[in-house]
């Protein structure tokens, strides 16, 4: 077969049934990405004879005699196409995994298509940005500041350092590499929700040509662990094995086949004969915790960090301040209701996966899509009894995470296969496997009771939470504790009570997800605040102003915590309320709607502790290199969170130079040091502090060296762009580098941050909605978000984090829901049946920042990538209640969910009008 790819002729036969996507990647065009393999996401978009197509749906032989353009060839001989430059100027990307396909689609749009971007971009999904910056790129808006003066990088909208590579398709993600002798892993998964494996017959599978190994529980270490990765192991239960002889959910891995090709590995999986002893399955958490229910993890005790295995409770908490019952009985207004939240998927476009191999020195190398390379290395060292210096874990650019990659779902199997075969191995999960076999947000039932006096002062807050952790307890306890903490700690109230249990069921495990329990709890808490305000005739903004914590107030939720390091590093919650209220009251376009549309406003607020308790550590190192630039090494990963940009800004500002002089290395355990990981809003607040400390130390060294050479007082020396200066004297950094070479020791600085004390971030979301009382259709007329991020390190980038968080949360609030049937099976394990927000679904959000400076965070900054998600569903629920007078208690707020309540209240829809 002959075809032309990016102006170059190829003559190569595809394999039988091979799609164009894999064919192009095998030719080295790694800009063609895999997001779904079903034509749903657009990450694999290429131009076929100038027209955009999803290459995963095109048989490779259909390209015979045709011209294919991938992102690498879009710019032709000029290098950068105008649309690629437009995405650079607008920074129309975050993780960048969707960007190649998005640019190719955008570059092909005609003027008519540009007038309806919702329709034109319906085949391309972005999970990170919220689409506003993508629209900015299409209309030619510039959001980046190309350059700023030396020492002034922090607080400016500087572009991401990887931007040119992202838009040209040369940024390397996990699988964008070619390795000789690579073997492929495919996993056989359980068809049963709960069963004991009696026997596995491997003989037929091993007879298939190209199959090297079939690995089962008999081949794997029996070590108990958790897939969750935290700095402190006590945060998660030991209830998981690499491969187990008991399966506890449909989709759990049973065996791993290692073969020369994916096809051979898949065929071998089909040939495996597994005998199961079927065990009783528990799908409903209420039934799972009922007396006499079958035990999902028998024999687990507190030594395994399982609260009560006999009741299927992995974690529980109970506590009270004051007397809630008495306050409820004597208050002027009370509210009580039960709310539910359901499973949603992270849907990062790059699925979990990785590559592993043993190098010539016997080091196990794992290249993986992870938020926690250092913690994963530690886990692999423990499981396989390898010295830490014999394990290297690293990630290239990561295609989205959102908490889902704070887990170890593939690295253990990769390590096992590499160690057993001695060959490099690859495991890349399919989109269906992401749905059925990784993790989700924790479904919760939240019962709230609240009361206030006649002046609107809260007198009681009570939460009772039942969290469904699924088959394994990864993150079960911390998510539940988090849900019960800041959600009520943000309010002053003399009487508070919490009761929480996290329950095992025979369903796909839940885990870490952006917001970490707060979005679920806030739906109930913020509804209660609104309902009390309504009963008392108080404006919702005023109700919150009368009750929110302020500097000096204790931030309390029962039971008492042993950690007392959360401080008001900065306080901007009052500003956030003011900003949202003013924006919502401002004049705007008035929609032309019929009387069947009901309009309402709603708000919700949130507080979040920046980083988890008990320590979150980061090391950073920076050194002067020979050309007078600086090499900065950090452990934290980049997956669209923007830390690679911010770390350079921190270092450049501290060293009074420009970001172009800061060369970044990151997320590789071989670089030394330690980093707990890019989760818990730690990338800027913790790792950024380490970078700042390292740069401060290096600055002191450089000034001291120049002062010593000049025999002057070090206090007279300062840094200036590319030199140390003192009066009229100037010593360039390159000259100092030469001095370092002569003395045999580089000028370098190191910094460490321990994640304590912790600060708090604040967010307020406001919506104006219209609900059609006859159909249940919902339209968002206005979306406003205010955030207290301290000194905003990069306004353009931080705004994008807010917009992306709001968009992702809107998906969960309006459309997204993983459906699990009575047998425990996920029934919609693909994007086609799981509604991710596309361009047409996401409104523009007005973003405002409070004017604060955090006394704890680096250069006054604090976290902001996680928390914008948290108040969205709660604010939307409040807006719908304001519009309709009906309190809907279970997102997603789909029309078919709203319609029964609307029909009951307003009657049928008059279709004659």
C-alpha positions in Angstrom: 0.0 0.0 0.0 1.3 3.5 -0.9 0.2 6.7 0.7 1.6 10.2 1.5 2.0 11.3 5.1 3.0 14.9 5.7 4.4 15.2 2.2 6.5 12.0 2.4 5.6 8.9 0.4 5.3 5.6 2.3 4.9 2.1 0.9 3.9 -0.3 3.6 1.2 -2.9 4.1 -1.0 -2.6 7.2 -1.9 -5.6 9.2 -5.3 -7.2 8.6 -7.9 -5.1 10.4 -5.5 -2.4 11.4 -6.9 1.1 11.9 -5.2 4.2 10.5 -4.4 5.5 14.0 -2.1 2.6 15.0 -0.7 2.4 11.5 0.4 6.1 11.6 1.8 5.7 15.1 3.9 2.7 14.0 5.3 5.0 11.3 6.4 7.3 14.1 3.7 9.9 14.0 3.0 10.0 17.8 1.0 13.2 17.6 -1.9 10.9 16.6 -3.3 10.0 20.0 -5.5 7.2 21.4 -8.4 8.5 23.6 -11.2 6.1 23.0 -10.7 4.0 19.8 -14.4 4.5 19.1 -14.6 7.8 17.3 -15.9 9.7 20.3 -13.1 12.0 21.5 -11.2 13.2 18.5 -7.7 12.8 19.9 -6.8 10.7 16.9 -7.9 13.3 14.3 -5.9 13.6 11.1 -6.6 15.2 7.8 -7.4 12.7 5.0 -7.1 14.5 1.7 -7.6 17.7 3.7 -10.7 16.6 5.6 -10.6 15.9 9.4 -11.4 12.3 10.3 -11.1 10.1 13.4 -8.3 7.8 12.3 -9.3 5.2 14.9 -12.4 4.6 12.7 -10.7 4.5 9.4 -9.2 1.1 8.2 -5.6 1.8 7.3 -6.1 0.3 3.8 -8.6 3.1 3.1 -5.6 5.5 2.9 -4.3 3.8 -0.2 -3.2 6.5 -2.7 -4.4 9.3 -0.4 -2.8 12.2 1.4 -2.6 12.1 5.2 -1.7 15.1 7.3 -0.9 14.7 11.0 -0.2 17.4 13.5 3.5 17.1 12.9 3.0 18.0 9.2 0.3 20.6 9.5 2.8 23.5 9.3 4.5 22.1 6.2 7.9 23.6 5.4 7.1 26.7 7.5 7.1 24.7 10.7 4.1 26.3 12.4 0.7 26.5 11.0 -1.3 29.7 11.8 -3.8 27.6 13.9 -0.9 26.1 15.8 0.3 29.6 16.5 -3.2 30.7 17.5 -3.3 27.9 20.1 0.1 29.0 21.4 -1.1 32.6 21.6 -4.3 31.8 23.4 -2.8 28.8 25.3 -5.7 26.7 24.2 -4.6 23.6 26.0 -3.7 22.3 29.5 -2.6 18.7 29.5 -2.5 18.9 25.7 -3.5 15.4 25.0 -6.5 16.4 22.9 -4.7 19.4 21.3 -3.3 17.8 18.2 -6.7 16.6 17.1 -8.4 19.8 18.2 -6.0 21.9 16.1 -6.4 19.8 13.0 -10.2 20.1 13.3 -10.0 23.9 13.9 -7.6 24.4 11.0 -10.1 22.8 8.6 -13.1 24.9 9.6 -14.6 27.2 7.0 -16.3 30.5 7.8 -19.7 29.0 8.0 -18.5 26.4 10.5 -16.9 29.0 12.6 -20.3 30.6 13.2 -21.5 27.4 15.0 -18.5 26.0 16.9 -20.8 23.8 19.0 -21.6 21.8 16.0 -18.2 22.1 14.3 -16.3 20.8 17.4 -18.7 18.2 18.6 -16.3 15.4 17.6 -13.4 16.8 19.7 -13.5 16.6 23.5 -11.3 18.5 25.9 -11.4 17.4 29.5 -9.2 20.2 30.9 -9.8 23.7 29.6 -13.6 24.3 29.6 -13.2 25.3 25.9 -13.0 29.1 26.4 -9.3 29.2 25.5 -9.9 27.0 22.5 -12.5 29.4 21.2 -10.1 32.3 21.9 -7.6 30.5 19.6 -10.1 30.2 16.9 -11.1 33.8 17.0 -7.4 34.9 17.2 -7.3 36.2 20.8 -3.9 36.4 22.5 -3.9 35.5 26.2 -0.2 35.0 26.8 2.5 37.6 27.6 5.3 36.7 25.3 8.0 38.0 27.6 8.4 40.1 30.8 11.3 42.0 32.3 13.8 40.0 34.4 12.7 39.2 37.9 9.0 39.9 37.2 7.8 36.5 36.0 5.6 35.7 39.0 2.1 37.0 38.6 2.2 37.3 34.9 0.5 35.3 32.1 3.5 33.5 30.7 3.1 30.6 28.4 3.7 27.0 29.2 7.2 25.9 28.4 6.0 22.8 26.6 3.6 24.8 24.4 5.5 24.7 21.1 5.9 20.9 21.4 2.3 20.4 22.4 0.9 22.3 19.4 3.3 20.7 16.9 2.7 17.2 18.2 6.2 16.6 19.4 5.5 16.7 23.2 6.0 13.1 24.3 3.4 11.3 26.4 3.7 7.9 28.0 3.5 5.8 24.9 5.2 8.2 22.4 8.4 6.2 22.1 9.6 3.1 20.3 11.4 0.3 22.2 13.0 -2.6 20.5 11.8 -6.1 21.6 8.7 -4.7 23.3 6.2 -7.3 24.6 2.5 -6.5 25.1 0.3 -7.2 28.1 -3.4 -7.9 28.0 -5.5 -8.6 31.1 -8.2 -11.2 31.6 -10.9 -9.7 33.8 -13.5 -11.2 36.0 -17.0 -11.6 34.6 -18.3 -12.1 38.2 -18.9 -9.5 41.0 -17.6 -11.9 43.7 -15.9 -15.3 43.2 -13.1 -17.4 44.3 -10.7 -18.6 41.6 -10.5 -22.4 41.8 -8.2 -23.1 38.9 -6.8 -21.5 35.8 -5.8 -23.6 32.8 -3.1 -21.8 30.8 -2.2 -24.5 28.3 -4.3 -23.3 25.4 -3.2 -19.8 25.9 0.5 -20.7 26.1 0.2 -22.6 22.8 -0.5 -19.5 20.8 2.5 -18.3 18.9 4.2 -15.3 20.4 2.9 -15.8 23.9 5.7 -15.6 26.5 3.9 -15.8 29.8 0.6 -16.1 31.5 0.8 -14.6 35.0 -1.8 -15.4 37.7 -2.1 -15.0 41.5 0.3 -18.0 41.8 3.0 -15.9 40.1 2.5 -12.7 41.9 3.7 -11.6 45.4 1.1 -12.1 48.1 1.8 -8.7 49.7 -1.3 -6.8 50.8 -1.3 -3.2 49.7 -3.5 -0.4 48.5 -3.7 1.0 45.0 -4.0 4.5 46.6 -0.8 6.4 46.9 -0.3 8.6 50.0 2.8 9.8 51.8 1.6 8.0 54.9 0.5 4.3 54.4 -1.8 4.5 57.3 -4.3 6.6 55.3 -5.4 3.5 53.3 -6.3 -0.1 54.0 -4.2 -3.1 53.0 -6.8 -5.0 51.1 -5.4 -5.5 47.6 -3.0 -7.8 45.9 -1.2 -7.5 42.5 -3.3 -10.6 41.4 -5.7 -12.2 43.8 -7.4 -15.6 44.0 -10.6 -13.8 45.0 -12.3 -11.4 42.6 -14.5 -8.8 44.2 -15.9 -6.8 41.2 -16.7 -7.3 37.6 -13.6 -6.1 35.8 -11.0 -7.1 38.4 -7.9 -8.5 36.8 -7.5 -12.3 36.9 -4.5 -12.9 34.7 -2.0 -11.1 32.6 -0.9 -12.4 29.3 2.5 -11.2 27.9 3.0 -11.7 24.2 4.8 -10.4 21.1 1.7 -8.6 19.9 -1.5 -7.2 21.4 -3.4 -9.5 19.1 -1.7 -12.6 20.4 -2.1 -11.4 24.0 -5.9 -10.9 23.4 -6.3 -14.2 21.7 -4.5 -15.9 24.7 -6.8 -14.2 27.2 -9.8 -15.7 25.3 -8.1 -19.2 25.5 -7.7 -19.1 29.3 -10.0 -21.4 31.1 -10.9 -20.2 34.6 -13.0 -22.1 37.1 -14.8 -20.0 39.6 -16.6 -20.7 42.9 -19.3 -18.0 42.8 -19.7 -16.1 46.1 -22.6 -13.8 47.2 -22.3 -10.3 45.8 -23.3 -7.1 47.5 -24.1 -4.2 45.2 -26.1 -1.9 47.5 -24.1 -0.3 50.4 -27.1 -0.3 52.7 -27.4 -4.1 52.3 -23.6 -4.5 52.6 -23.5 -3.0 56.1 -26.7 -4.8 57.3 -26.3 -7.4 60.0 -25.6 -10.9 58.6 -24.5 -9.6 55.2 -21.7 -11.7 53.5 -18.2 -10.4 54.3 -16.3 -9.1 51.3 -12.9 -8.9 53.0 -13.0 -11.6 55.7 -10.1 -11.7 58.1 -9.1 -8.1 57.6 -8.5 -6.3 60.9 -7.4 -2.9 62.3 -3.9 -4.2 61.6 -4.8 -4.0 57.9 -6.4 -0.6 58.6 -9.9 -1.9 58.0 -12.4 -0.5 60.6 -14.9 -3.4 60.8 -14.6 -6.1 58.1 -17.5 -8.1 59.6 -19.8 -5.2 58.8 -18.0 -4.4 55.5 -16.9 -1.1 56.9 -13.5 0.1 55.7 -13.6 3.3 57.7 -16.0 5.2 60.0 -16.1 8.4 62.1 -18.5 9.9 64.6 -18.3 13.0 66.6 -20.3 15.9 68.1 -19.6 19.4 69.4 -22.4 20.9 71.6 -25.9 19.4 71.5 -27.3 19.2 68.0 -30.6 17.5 69.0 -31.5 20.3 71.5 -30.6 23.0 69.0 -32.8 21.4 66.3 -35.7 21.2 68.7 -35.5 24.9 69.8 -34.5 26.8 66.7 -36.6 29.2 64.6 -35.9 27.3 61.3 -34.8 23.8 60.6 -34.1 21.8 57.5 -33.6 18.0 57.0 -33.2 16.1 53.7 -31.3 13.2 52.1 -29.1 13.8 49.1 -27.3 11.3 46.8 -24.4 11.6 44.5 -23.5 8.9 42.0 -20.4 7.5 40.2 -18.6 9.6 37.7 -15.4 8.8 35.8 -12.3 10.9 35.6 -12.2 10.5 31.8 -8.6 11.7 31.4 -8.0 11.3 27.7 -4.8 9.4 28.2 -5.7 6.1 29.8 -3.7 4.4 32.5 -0.7 2.6 31.2 3.0 2.4 31.0 6.2 0.7 29.9 8.7 -1.2 32.0 12.1 -2.7 31.4 15.3 -3.8 33.1 18.4 -1.8 32.1 21.9 -3.1 31.8 22.6 -2.3 35.5 19.5 -4.3 36.6 17.4 -1.2 37.4 13.7 -1.7 36.9 12.5 1.3 34.8 8.8 2.2 34.7 7.7 4.9 32.4 4.1 5.6 33.3 1.1 8.0 33.3 1.1 8.9 37.0 0.7 11.8 39.4 2.9 10.0 42.0 6.1 8.6 40.6 8.0 8.7 43.9 5.3 6.9 45.9 4.9 4.4 43.1 8.6 3.6 43.2 8.3 3.1 47.0 5.4 0.7 46.5 7.1 -1.3 43.8 10.2 -1.6 46.0 8.1 -2.9 48.9 6.0 -5.4 46.8 8.9 -6.9 44.9 11.5 -6.6 47.6 13.8 -4.5 45.5 16.2 -1.9 46.8 14.9 1.6 46.2 18.0 2.4 44.0 17.0 -0.6 41.8 13.7 1.0 40.9 13.2 4.1 38.7 9.7 5.5 38.0 9.2 8.5 35.8 6.6 10.1 33.6 6.8 12.2 30.5 3.9 14.6 29.9 0.8 13.1 31.4 -2.5 13.3 29.5 -4.8 14.4 32.4 -5.2 13.0 35.9 -7.8 14.6 38.1 -6.9 12.3 41.0 -7.4 9.1 39.0 -3.6 8.8 38.6 -2.9 9.0 42.3 -3.3 5.3 42.1 -1.2 2.3 41.1 -3.4 0.4 38.7 -0.9 -0.8 36.1 2.7 -0.3 37.4 2.6 -3.5 39.6 1.6 -5.7 36.6 4.2 -4.0 34.4 6.9 -4.6 37.0 5.8 -8.3 37.5 5.9 -8.9 33.7 9.3 -7.2 33.2 10.9 -9.0 36.1 9.5 -12.4 34.9 10.3 -12.1 31.2 13.4 -9.9 31.3 11.9 -8.1 28.3 10.5 -4.6 28.0 6.7 -4.7 28.3 3.8 -2.4 27.6 0.3 -2.2 29.2 -2.1 0.4 27.9 -5.7 0.2 29.2 -8.6 0.6 26.8 -11.3 3.2 27.4 -13.6 0.4 28.5 -11.0 -0.8 31.1 -10.8 2.8 32.4 -14.5 2.6 33.2 -14.8 -0.9 34.6 -11.4 -1.5 36.3 -9.8 1.7 37.6 -11.7 4.1 40.0 -14.5 6.5 40.1 -15.8 9.3 42.4 -17.2 7.9 45.6 -21.0 7.6 45.5 -22.5 9.0 48.7 -25.7 9.3 50.5 -25.7 12.5 52.6 -28.3 13.2 55.2 -28.2 16.7 56.5 -29.9 18.4 59.4 -29.5 22.2 59.9 -31.1 24.9 62.1 -30.8 28.7 62.6 -32.2 31.3 64.9 -34.5 34.1 63.8 -31.5 36.3 63.0 -30.2 33.7 60.6 -27.3 32.5 62.8 -26.7 28.8 62.5 -27.5 26.8 65.6 -27.0 23.2 64.3 -25.3 21.4 61.5 -25.4 17.6 61.2 -24.1 15.3 58.5 -24.6 11.6 58.2 -22.6 10.2 55.2 -22.7 6.7 53.7 -19.9 6.4 51.2 -19.7 3.5 48.8 -16.0 2.7 48.3 -16.6 -0.3 46.0 -14.6 -3.5 46.2 -11.5 -2.0 47.6 -10.8 0.8 50.1 -8.4 3.0 48.2 -8.9 6.5 49.5 -12.1 5.5 51.3 -11.2 6.9 54.7 -9.6 10.2 53.6 -12.3 11.0 51.1 -15.0 10.5 53.7 -13.1 12.5 56.4 -12.6 15.3 53.9 -16.3 15.4 52.9 -17.2 15.8 56.6 -14.5 18.4 57.3 -14.3 21.7 55.4 -17.9 21.4 54.2 -19.1 22.4 57.7 -15.8 23.9 59.1 -16.3 26.9 56.8 -19.4 27.9 58.9 -19.5 29.1 62.5 -22.0 27.0 64.4 -22.0 26.0 68.1 -23.5 22.6 67.6 -22.1 20.2 65.0 -22.4 16.5 64.5 -21.0 14.1 62.0 -21.4 10.4 61.4 -19.7 8.7 58.5 -19.1 5.2 57.2 -17.3 4.0 54.1 -18.7 0.6 53.0 -17.3 -2.1 50.8 -19.5 -3.4 47.9 -18.9 -5.7 45.0 -18.6 -2.9 42.5 -15.9 -1.0 40.7 -13.7 0.7 43.3 -14.0 4.4 44.0 -10.9 6.5 44.6 -9.4 10.0 44.5 -11.2 12.5 42.3 -10.8 16.3 42.0 -12.4 17.8 45.2 -12.0 14.6 47.2 -15.4 14.2 48.8 -16.3 17.9 49.1 -18.5 18.1 46.0 -20.7 15.3 47.3 -21.1 16.9 50.8 -21.6 20.4 49.6 -24.7 19.6 47.6 -26.4 18.9 50.9 -24.7 21.6 53.1 -25.2 24.4 50.7 -28.8 23.4 50.0 -29.5 23.5 53.8 -28.1 27.0 54.0 -30.3 28.2 51.2 -33.4 26.5 52.6 -32.9 28.1 56.0 -32.4 31.4 54.3 -35.6 31.0 52.4 -37.6 30.1 55.5 -36.3 33.1 57.3 -36.6 35.5 54.4 -32.9 36.3 54.3 -30.9 36.8 51.1 -28.6 33.8 50.4 -25.5 36.0 50.3 -26.4 37.6 53.6 -27.1 34.2 55.2 -23.7 33.1 54.3 -22.0 36.3 55.4 -23.6 36.0 58.9 -22.2 32.5 59.3 -18.9 32.0 57.5 -15.7 31.7 59.4 -13.4 34.7 59.5 -9.8 35.2 60.5 -9.5 34.3 64.1 -12.4 31.9 64.1 -11.7 28.2 64.6 -12.3 26.0 61.6 -14.0 23.1 63.3 -15.7 19.9 62.4 -16.1 17.0 64.8 -14.5 14.8 65.9 -11.5 16.8 67.1 -8.5 16.5 64.8 -5.0 15.7 66.0 -3.7 18.1 63.3 -3.8 21.8 64.2 -1.7 23.2 61.4 -4.4 24.7 59.1 -4.2 28.5 59.2 -5.7 31.5 57.4 -2.6 32.1 55.2 -4.9 34.5 53.4 -8.6 35.2 53.7 -10.7 36.2 50.7 -14.0 34.5 51.2 -15.8 37.8 51.9 -14.4 39.2 48.7 -15.4 36.2 46.7 -19.0 36.6 47.9 -19.0 40.2 47.0 -17.5 39.6 43.5 -20.1 36.9 42.6 -23.0 39.0 43.9 -22.0 42.1 42.0 -21.4 40.1 38.8 -24.7 38.3 39.1 -26.5 41.6 39.6 -24.8 43.3 36.7 -26.7 43.9 33.5 -26.3 41.3 30.8 -28.1 40.0 27.8 -31.7 39.1 28.5 -32.8 35.8 27.0 -36.0 35.8 25.0 -37.9 32.9 26.7 -41.5 31.9 26.7 -43.5 31.8 30.0 -42.8 28.1 30.2 -39.3 29.0 31.3 -38.6 29.5 35.0 -35.5 31.6 35.9 -33.6 31.4 39.1 -30.2 32.2 40.7 -28.1 30.1 43.0 -24.8 30.2 44.8 -22.5 28.0 46.8 -19.2 28.4 48.6 -16.4 26.2 49.6 -13.3 26.1 51.7 -10.5 23.6 51.1 -7.4 22.8 53.0 -4.3 23.1 50.8 -2.7 19.6 50.9 -3.6 16.7 53.2 -2.6 16.4 56.8 0.4 14.5 58.2 2.9 15.8 55.7 3.2 16.2 52.0 6.9 16.5 51.0 8.7 18.0 48.1 12.4 18.5 47.2 13.8 20.8 44.6 17.3 21.5 43.4 18.6 24.3 41.1 22.1 24.8 39.8 23.9 27.3 37.6 24.9 25.7 34.3 27.8 26.5 32.0 25.9 28.9 29.7 24.8 31.0 32.6 21.3 29.5 32.7 19.8 27.4 35.5 18.8 23.7 35.7 15.8 23.3 38.0 14.9 19.8 39.1 11.5 19.1 40.8 9.7 15.8 41.4 6.1 17.0 40.7 4.4 15.9 37.6 2.8 18.0 34.8 -0.6 16.8 33.6 -2.3 20.1 32.8 -2.1 21.5 36.3 0.5 24.1 35.1 3.2 23.5 37.6 5.9 23.4 35.0 5.1 27.0 34.2 4.8 28.2 37.8 8.0 26.6 39.0 10.0 28.4 36.3 8.2 31.6 37.3 9.1 31.2 41.0 12.7 30.4 40.2 13.1 33.2 37.7 11.5 35.8 40.0 13.7 34.7 42.9 16.8 34.8 40.8 15.8 38.1 39.2 16.1 36.6 35.8 13.8 35.4 33.0 12.0 32.1 32.6 13.9 31.4 29.4 17.0 30.9 31.5 15.3 28.3 33.7 15.5 24.8 32.3 13.2 22.3 34.0 13.6 18.6 34.8 10.8 16.9 36.6 8.9 13.8 37.7 11.7 11.3 37.5 12.9 9.4 40.6 16.4 9.1 39.0 16.8 12.8 39.5 17.1 12.3 43.2 15.2 13.9 46.1 11.6 13.1 46.9 8.1 14.4 46.0 4.9 13.0 47.5 3.1 13.8 44.3 0.9 16.2 42.3 -2.3 15.8 44.3 -4.1 17.5 47.1 -3.5 21.0 45.6 0.2 20.6 46.3 2.0 21.4 43.0 2.4 25.2 43.8 1.8 25.3 47.5 4.3 22.5 48.5 6.6 21.8 45.6 6.6 25.6 44.7 7.8 26.4 48.2 10.7 23.9 47.7 11.6 25.6 44.4 11.5 29.0 46.1 13.7 27.8 48.9 16.2 26.3 46.5 16.4 29.5 44.4 16.8 31.6 47.5 19.8 29.5 48.6 21.3 29.6 45.1 20.9 33.4 44.9 22.7 33.7 48.2 25.6 31.5 46.9 25.9 33.6 43.8 26.0 36.9 45.6 28.5 35.5 48.2 30.8 34.3 45.4 30.8 37.7 43.6 31.3 39.5 46.9 34.3 37.3 47.6 35.8 38.0 44.2 35.3 41.7 44.6 36.2 41.8 48.3 33.0 43.7 49.1 30.1 43.4 51.5 27.6 40.8 50.3 24.7 43.1 51.2 25.8 45.4 48.4 25.3 42.6 45.8 22.1 42.0 43.9 21.1 39.8 41.0 20.2 41.4 37.7 18.9 39.3 34.8 22.1 37.5 33.9 24.7 38.7 36.4 25.5 39.7 39.9 25.9 43.4 40.3 27.3 45.7 43.0 27.5 49.3 42.1 29.1 49.6 38.7 30.6 46.2 38.9 28.9 43.3 37.0 29.8 39.6 37.1 27.8 37.6 34.5 26.4 34.2 35.5 28.5 32.6 32.8 31.6 33.9 34.5 30.4 32.5 37.8 29.9 29.2 36.1 33.5 29.3 34.9 34.5 30.0 38.4 32.5 26.9 39.6 34.2 24.7 37.0 37.6 25.9 38.2 36.8 25.2 41.8 35.3 21.8 40.9 31.9 22.5 42.6 28.8 23.9 40.9 26.8 26.8 42.4 23.6 25.1 43.5 20.7 25.4 45.9 18.3 22.9 47.3 15.0 23.3 49.0 12.5 21.1 50.9 8.9 21.7 51.8 7.0 19.6 54.3 3.5 20.7 53.6 2.9 22.3 57.0 1.5 24.6 58.1 -1.4 24.4 55.7 -3.5 27.3 54.3 -7.0 27.4 53.0 -8.5 28.3 49.7 -11.9 29.7 49.1 -14.3 29.6 46.1 -17.8 30.9 45.4 -19.9 29.8 42.3 -23.0 31.5 41.1 -25.4 30.4 38.4 -28.5 31.9 36.7 -30.5 29.1 35.1 -33.7 28.7 33.1 -35.8 25.6 33.5 -38.6 24.6 31.1 -41.4 23.5 33.4 -43.0 21.5 30.6 -39.9 19.5 29.4 -37.3 19.7 32.1 -34.8 21.3 29.8 -32.2 23.4 31.6 -30.2 26.3 30.3 -27.4 28.1 32.1 -27.8 31.8 31.4 -24.9 33.0 33.6 -21.9 31.3 35.3 -19.7 33.3 37.7 -16.9 32.1 39.8 -14.7 33.9 42.3 -11.6 32.3 43.9 -9.1 33.2 46.6 -5.8 31.9 45.2 -3.6 34.3 47.1 -1.2 36.0 44.7 -2.2 34.5 41.4 1.0 33.1 40.0 -0.2 33.0 36.4 -3.6 34.7 35.8 -4.2 33.2 32.4 -3.3 29.8 33.6 -5.2 30.0 36.8 -8.3 31.3 35.0 -8.0 28.2 32.8 -7.9 25.9 35.9 -11.1 27.5 37.2 -12.9 27.3 33.9 -11.8 23.7 33.5 -12.9 22.8 37.0 -16.3 24.4 36.5 -16.7 22.6 33.1 -15.8 19.2 34.5 -18.1 19.7 37.5 -20.9 20.8 35.2 -20.5 17.5 33.4 -21.1 15.6 36.6 -23.9 17.9 37.6 -25.8 17.8 34.3 -24.9 14.7 32.3 -22.3 12.2 33.6 -23.2 9.1 35.5 -21.7 5.6 35.4 -24.6 3.2 35.5 -24.2 -0.1 37.4 -26.8 -2.8 37.0 -28.1 -5.2 39.7 -25.3 -7.6 39.0 -22.6 -5.0 39.5 -21.7 -4.5 35.9 -21.0 -1.0 34.4 -23.5 -0.7 31.6 -22.1 2.4 29.9 -18.3 1.9 29.7 -17.6 4.2 26.8 -17.8 7.8 25.9 -20.6 7.2 23.4 -23.0 6.3 26.3 -21.4 8.5 28.9 -22.0 12.2 28.2 -18.8 14.2 28.5 -19.3 17.9 28.1 -18.4 19.1 24.6 -18.0 22.7 23.4 -21.7 23.2 23.0 -22.4 22.1 26.5 -20.2 24.5 28.4 -21.2 28.1 29.1 -18.6 30.8 29.5 -17.7 31.4 33.1 -16.8 34.8 34.4 -13.8 34.4 36.6 -12.7 36.8 39.4 -9.9 36.6 41.9 -9.8 37.9 45.4 -7.0 40.4 46.2 -5.0 38.5 48.8 -1.5 37.3 49.5 -0.9 34.1 51.4 1.6 34.3 54.2 2.4 30.6 53.9 2.5 29.8 50.2 5.4 30.7 47.9 5.5 34.4 47.0 2.0 34.7 48.4 0.4 32.0 46.2 -1.8 29.0 47.2 -3.6 26.2 45.5 -6.4 26.6 42.9 -6.5 23.7 40.4 -8.7 21.4 42.5 -11.2 23.6 44.4 -13.1 25.3 41.6 -14.9 22.0 41.0 -16.3 21.8 44.5 -19.2 24.3 44.7 -20.6 23.8 41.1 -23.2 21.1 41.6 -24.3 22.7 44.8 -24.8 26.1 43.2 -26.6 24.6 40.3 -28.9 22.7 42.6 -29.7 26.0 44.5 -30.3 27.8 41.2 -32.8 25.1 40.0 -34.6 25.2 43.4 -34.8 29.0 43.1 -36.3 28.8 39.7 -38.7 26.0 40.3 -39.4 25.9 44.0 -38.5 22.2 43.9 -35.4 20.8 45.7 -33.8 18.2 43.6 -31.5 16.1 45.7 -29.5 13.9 43.2 -27.4 15.1 40.3 -27.0 14.8 37.4 -29.9 17.2 36.9 -31.0 15.7 33.5 -34.3 16.7 32.0 -35.7 13.3 32.6 -34.8 13.6 36.3 -36.3 17.1 36.6 -39.5 16.3 34.6 -41.4 14.2 37.1 -41.1 16.8 39.8 -42.0 19.6 37.4 -45.0 17.6 36.1 -46.2 17.0 39.6 -46.0 20.7 40.5 -47.0 22.5 37.3 -49.0 19.9 35.4 -48.7 18.8 31.8 -47.1 20.8 29.0 -49.5 22.7 26.7 -48.2 21.8 23.3 -50.9 23.9 21.5 -49.0 27.2 22.3 
